[in-house]
Amino acid sequence: MKILMTGLFCCALAAPLMAQAETGPWASGWGQGTTEYSVRGQGQSQLYIGCDPYKAMFVMFTDAAGLSLTNYDAQTQTRSFYVSVDGSDPILFNDVLSRVGADSVRFAWDKLRKGKTVVVSGEGMQTTRFTLKGAGQVLPAFSQSDCKVGAAIPAGEN
């Protein structure tokens, strides 16, 4: 019984650390007019970016437990998620509509292309670390992507 309890205790301690594990690699794809970029992490965790040249950029962070936040949550519930590349200050990543949010997304995108790891955190979410290995080859320069943020979003498509 003592061995069983010790094993359960060790597993309980290790569970939060598993959300910190890096996996990958970064991938891209295209379907139904949308260019998609993503990286998977431990459990159900994923950072997903969808870019349609005629609509606002779509971003989604899913943590290891399967809870998700998107840019729609920033609009409707004021729930946000942040990216921190290589230990830098967190950058708001799911406000794609406002001028300041659009600037933050473009700044973060550039850091994602050049960094080694990204830590994603959100309100009520498990903080998750993803690798950026291969992101520089998968993510084009923001100006060369189909992603639309801020004033670049076609009228009526946010």
PyMOL commands that set and color helices and strands:
alter all, ss='L'
color gray80, all
select helices_A, chain A and resi 2-18+71-76+99-114+135-138+142-144+150-152
alter helices_A, ss='H'
color red, helices_A
select strands_A, chain A and resi 27-31+34-40+46-51+58-62+68-70+81-85+91-92+117-122+128-131
alter strands_A, ss='S'
color yellow, strands_A
deselect
rebuild
show_as cartoon
